[in-house]
Amino acid sequence: MSDDTLLSVQGLVKHFPLKRGVIMSKTIGHVRAVDDVSFEIRRGETLALVGESGCGKSTTGRLILRLMPPSGGEIRFQGKDIAQLDDDAMRRMRRHLQIIFQDPYASLNPRMTVGDIITEPMQVHEIGSESERAERVGELLKVVGLLPEHARRYPHQFSGGQRQRIGIARALAVNPDLIVCDEPVSALDVSIQAQVVNLLQDLQQRLGLSYLFIAHDLAVVKHISDRVAVMYLGKLVEIADKESLYRRPLHPYTQALLSAIPRPDPAAERQRIVLHGDVPSAMKPPTGCRFHTRCAHAQERCRQEEPVLRETAPGHRVACHFFETLPTPADTGAPRARHDINFTRRLAAFEAAAERVKSA
């Protein structure tokens, strides 16, 4: 682990037992939500974690925060294996690890004022006196683009974007080093997404924060991330810096994700990689490569042998036996051009909204 590595996850595992019987005493199997996941996050970096719903992204984020205990693996934060910490030590560590939840409507207590919501983590960690906490609440509200007098209001008196800003202020209250952003903009419209993403980037530059950014929207991911990790059925299948991944995705699943980006022009010719079949059950994942049941390029080796996440270029790793011989967007001429044009339009629309927000 290098000196600038803030978080190192090695072999992270989370299996949920499935029980049945009159008193639910018999274990009949396990759901392999996260299965041997490894990655690092450097100081001041944003690592995006993407994949289909149910692939284990949010579970990975919650495991890092120890909101649920891992079944195995190592989570080293600032050199300490937090997977082994007791409850008291983990409570102290959580001052450095915070989360922004996906739903700004459900993540705030409707019975508490905004001031109480932001003050609560400072009370838990015994930060400052009562007057100092009140002063910090006003400062945090101004930092996230709200007014100090908003501290007396309740969450239902705010819009969705404003509520998400309150959630960000709450996460910042204890001066964390790493924030897990669990799809923080998916419930917001594009202009509000741009406001929140701009805010997150501005706070990162000012405070030196690191983010694990969990998301579906690949245009938002490209705008905010430094590196991207792609997850499928509990495993990482590709990880690279964003420029390499978007320019030349190597894993068939990553290629399919990029091809599925919505087209703003209905008349534009589409070059879509269609994945046939359903995502297999995490209770009984396929043998070998977990993606082979939906991969058009699967061979017998894929069905028998699980691929290792191996480095193909500095910082670019992929879990595929035959990635060297597979067609990629860089090899497909005109279809790649159409894909790039449409993705660029989606990204340009988002970035244009972000620029309008900055100049407003």
C-alpha positions in Angstrom: 0.0 0.0 0.0 1.5 3.3 -1.1 1.8 6.4 1.1 -1.0 8.2 -0.6 -3.5 5.3 -0.3 -6.3 6.2 2.0 -8.4 3.0 1.7 -7.3 -0.5 0.7 -9.9 -3.2 0.3 -8.6 -6.8 -0.2 -10.7 -9.9 -0.8 -13.8 -8.3 0.6 -16.7 -10.8 1.0 -20.3 -10.6 2.2 -22.5 -13.6 2.1 -26.0 -13.3 3.5 -27.4 -16.6 4.9 -30.8 -17.8 3.7 -32.8 -19.5 6.4 -36.0 -21.4 6.6 -38.0 -23.5 9.1 -40.5 -22.7 11.9 -38.0 -20.5 13.8 -35.7 -19.8 10.8 -33.0 -22.0 12.3 -31.9 -23.9 9.2 -29.5 -22.3 6.7 -30.3 -23.5 3.2 -27.8 -21.4 1.3 -26.1 -18.0 1.0 -26.5 -14.9 -1.2 -23.1 -14.0 -2.4 -23.6 -10.3 -2.6 -19.9 -9.3 -2.5 -17.4 -12.0 -3.4 -13.6 -11.3 -3.3 -13.6 -7.6 -4.2 -10.3 -5.6 -4.1 -9.5 -2.0 -4.8 -7.8 1.1 -3.5 -8.7 4.7 -3.1 -6.0 7.4 -2.9 -6.2 10.6 -1.0 -8.2 13.3 -2.8 -9.4 10.8 -5.4 -12.9 9.8 -6.6 -13.3 6.1 -7.4 -16.6 5.4 -9.2 -18.3 2.0 -8.7 -20.8 1.1 -11.4 -22.9 -1.8 -12.4 -26.4 -3.1 -12.7 -28.9 -3.0 -9.8 -28.2 -5.9 -7.4 -24.5 -6.3 -8.4 -23.3 -5.4 -4.9 -22.3 -1.8 -5.2 -24.2 -0.4 -2.3 -23.4 -3.4 -0.1 -19.7 -2.8 -0.8 -20.1 0.8 0.4 -21.9 -0.2 3.5 -19.2 -2.9 4.3 -16.5 -0.2 4.0 -18.3 1.8 6.6 -19.0 -1.2 8.7 -22.7 -0.6 8.6 -22.8 -4.3 8.2 -20.1 -6.8 9.2 -18.1 -8.4 6.3 -18.0 -12.2 6.0 -14.3 -12.0 5.1 -11.5 -9.9 3.7 -9.6 -6.8 4.8 -10.6 -3.2 4.9 -7.5 -1.0 5.7 -8.3 2.6 6.3 -5.3 4.8 7.1 -3.3 1.6 7.7 -5.8 0.1 10.2 -7.9 -3.0 9.4 -11.3 -1.7 10.4 -12.9 -5.1 9.7 -11.3 -6.2 13.0 -12.2 -3.2 15.1 -14.5 -3.6 18.1 -17.6 -1.4 18.4 -16.0 1.4 20.4 -13.0 1.7 18.1 -15.3 1.6 15.1 -17.4 4.4 16.5 -14.3 6.6 16.8 -13.2 5.6 13.3 -16.5 6.7 11.8 -15.6 10.3 12.4 -13.3 9.8 9.4 -15.8 7.8 7.3 -19.2 9.2 6.3 -22.0 8.5 3.7 -24.4 10.4 1.5 -27.5 8.3 1.0 -29.3 7.9 -2.3 -32.7 9.1 -1.2 -32.8 12.6 0.1 -36.4 12.1 1.2 -35.8 9.0 3.4 -32.3 9.8 4.7 -33.3 12.8 6.9 -35.4 12.4 10.1 -38.6 14.4 9.5 -39.1 15.0 13.2 -35.7 16.8 13.5 -34.9 20.3 12.4 -32.0 20.7 9.9 -29.9 22.2 12.7 -30.5 19.1 14.9 -29.7 16.8 11.9 -26.4 18.4 11.3 -25.5 18.7 15.0 -26.2 15.1 15.8 -22.9 13.6 14.5 -21.0 16.3 16.3 -22.8 15.4 19.5 -22.1 11.7 19.0 -18.3 12.4 18.5 -18.3 15.1 21.2 -17.0 17.8 18.9 -17.1 21.3 20.3 -19.4 23.0 22.7 -23.1 23.8 22.1 -22.3 27.3 20.8 -19.5 26.0 18.6 -21.8 23.4 17.1 -24.4 26.0 16.4 -21.8 28.2 14.7 -20.5 25.2 12.7 -24.1 24.4 11.5 -24.4 27.9 10.1 -21.0 27.6 8.4 -21.9 24.2 6.9 -25.2 25.4 5.5 -23.4 28.3 3.8 -20.8 25.8 2.4 -23.5 23.7 0.7 -25.3 26.7 -0.6 -28.1 27.1 2.0 -28.7 29.9 4.5 -27.9 29.7 8.3 -31.6 30.5 9.1 -32.5 27.2 7.3 -31.3 25.4 10.4 -34.7 26.1 12.1 -36.7 24.4 9.3 -37.7 20.8 8.8 -36.8 18.5 5.9 -40.2 18.6 4.3 -39.8 22.3 3.8 -37.0 21.8 1.2 -36.8 20.5 -2.4 -35.0 17.3 -3.3 -31.8 19.0 -4.2 -31.8 21.1 -1.0 -32.4 18.0 1.0 -29.4 16.3 -0.6 -27.3 19.4 0.3 -28.4 19.0 3.9 -27.2 15.4 3.7 -23.9 16.6 2.4 -23.6 19.1 5.2 -24.3 16.3 7.8 -21.6 14.2 6.2 -19.1 17.1 6.5 -20.0 17.9 10.1 -17.3 15.7 11.5 -14.5 16.6 9.0 -14.3 13.1 7.3 -11.5 11.9 5.1 -13.6 9.5 2.9 -17.3 9.9 1.9 -19.2 7.0 0.4 -21.7 8.7 -2.1 -24.4 6.0 -2.6 -26.0 7.2 -5.8 -26.4 10.7 -4.4 -27.9 12.2 -7.6 -30.0 9.4 -9.1 -33.3 10.8 -7.5 -32.7 14.3 -8.9 -33.3 16.0 -12.3 -30.3 16.9 -14.5 -30.0 20.6 -13.4 -30.0 19.6 -9.7 -27.7 16.7 -10.4 -25.2 19.3 -11.9 -25.5 21.4 -8.8 -24.8 18.6 -6.4 -21.9 17.2 -8.5 -20.4 20.7 -8.8 -20.7 21.0 -5.0 -19.0 17.6 -4.4 -16.2 18.5 -6.7 -15.7 22.0 -5.1 -15.7 20.5 -1.6 -13.2 17.8 -2.7 -10.8 20.5 -3.9 -11.2 22.7 -0.8 -11.2 20.0 1.8 -9.1 17.3 0.2 -11.9 14.7 0.4 -11.8 11.2 -1.1 -15.0 9.7 -2.6 -16.3 6.3 -3.4 -19.0 7.3 -5.9 -21.6 4.7 -6.5 -23.8 5.4 -9.5 -25.7 4.2 -12.6 -25.4 7.3 -14.8 -22.2 6.9 -16.8 -22.3 10.6 -17.9 -22.2 11.7 -14.3 -19.5 9.1 -13.5 -17.3 10.4 -16.3 -17.7 14.0 -15.1 -16.8 13.4 -11.5 -14.6 10.3 -11.3 -10.8 9.8 -11.5 -11.0 6.0 -11.9 -13.9 3.6 -12.5 -14.5 0.1 -11.2 -17.1 -2.0 -12.9 -19.0 -4.6 -10.8 -21.0 -7.6 -12.0 -22.8 -10.2 -9.7 -20.6 -9.5 -6.7 -17.2 -9.2 -8.5 -15.1 -6.5 -10.1 -14.7 -7.2 -13.8 -12.7 -4.1 -14.8 -11.0 -1.1 -13.2 -9.2 1.7 -14.9 -8.8 5.4 -15.0 -11.8 7.0 -16.6 -10.1 8.0 -19.9 -8.9 4.5 -20.6 -12.1 2.9 -19.6 -14.4 5.1 -21.7 -11.9 5.2 -24.7 -11.3 1.4 -24.8 -13.3 -0.8 -22.5 -11.9 -4.3 -22.5 -14.5 -6.4 -20.7 -17.6 -7.4 -22.7 -19.8 -6.3 -19.8 -18.2 -2.8 -19.6 -18.7 -2.5 -23.4 -22.4 -3.4 -23.0 -22.8 -0.8 -20.2 -21.3 1.9 -22.3 -23.5 0.9 -25.3 -26.6 1.2 -23.2 -26.2 4.9 -22.5 -29.5 6.6 -23.6 -29.5 8.4 -26.9 -30.9 11.9 -27.0 -31.7 11.7 -30.7 -34.4 9.0 -31.4 -33.5 9.1 -35.2 -29.8 8.4 -34.6 -28.6 4.9 -35.7 -28.0 2.8 -32.6 -25.2 0.3 -32.1 -26.3 -1.4 -28.9 -24.8 -4.5 -27.4 -27.8 -6.4 -26.2 -27.3 -8.8 -23.3 -29.6 -11.8 -23.5 -31.1 -13.5 -20.5 -31.3 -12.4 -16.9 -28.7 -11.8 -14.3 -28.0 -15.1 -12.6 -29.0 -15.6 -9.0 -26.4 -14.4 -6.5 -27.4 -17.5 -4.4 -26.1 -19.9 -7.1 -23.7 -17.9 -9.4 -22.4 -19.6 -12.5 -19.2 -21.6 -12.4 -16.2 -20.0 -14.1 -16.7 -16.5 -15.3 -20.0 -15.2 -13.8 -20.7 -13.2 -17.0 -20.4 -16.2 -19.4 -24.2 -16.9 -19.4 -24.8 -13.5 -21.1 -21.6 -13.1 -23.0 -21.7 -13.5 -26.8 -17.9 -14.3 -26.8 -18.0 -17.0 -24.1 -15.9 -20.2 -24.7 -15.6 -23.4 -22.8 -12.8 -22.1 -20.7 -15.1 -19.3 -19.5 -17.6 -21.9 -18.2 -15.0 -23.8 -16.3 -12.3 -21.4 -15.1 -12.9 -18.1 -13.2 -10.8 -15.3 -14.7 -8.4 -13.3 -12.5 -8.5 -9.5 -12.4 -5.2 -8.9 -14.1 -3.3 -5.8 -15.2 -3.3 -5.1 -18.9 -1.7 -1.7 -18.7 -0.6 0.5 -15.8 -3.7 1.0 -13.7 -6.0 -1.0 -16.0 -7.1 -4.4 -14.8 -9.7 -6.7 -16.4 -11.1 -10.1 -15.5 -11.6 -11.8 -18.9 -9.7 -14.8 -20.4 -9.9 -13.5 -24.0 -10.0 -9.7 -23.8 -7.0 -9.5 -26.2 -9.0 -11.0 -29.0 -12.4 -9.5 -28.4 -13.7 -6.6 -30.6 -13.9 -3.4 -28.7 -15.3 0.1 -29.6 -11.8 1.1 -30.8 -11.9 -1.7 -33.4 -15.4 -1.3 -34.8 -15.1 1.8 -36.9 -18.4 3.5 -37.7 -20.3 1.9 -34.8 -17.8 3.3 -32.4 -18.2 6.8 -34.0 -22.0 6.6 -33.5 -21.5 5.4 -29.9 -19.1 8.2 -29.2 -21.3 10.9 -30.7 -24.3 9.9 -28.7 -22.4 9.5 -25.5 -20.8 12.8 -26.1 -24.2 14.4 -26.4 -25.4 13.0 -23.1 -22.2 14.1 -21.4 -22.3 17.5 -23.1 -25.8 18.0 -21.9 -24.8 17.2 -18.3 -21.7 19.4 -18.4 -23.6 22.2 -20.0 -26.0 22.1 -17.1 -23.1 22.1 -14.7 -21.5 25.1 -16.4 -24.8 27.0 -16.3 -25.1 26.3 -12.6 -21.5 27.5 -12.0 -22.1 30.8 -13.9 -25.5 31.5 -12.3 
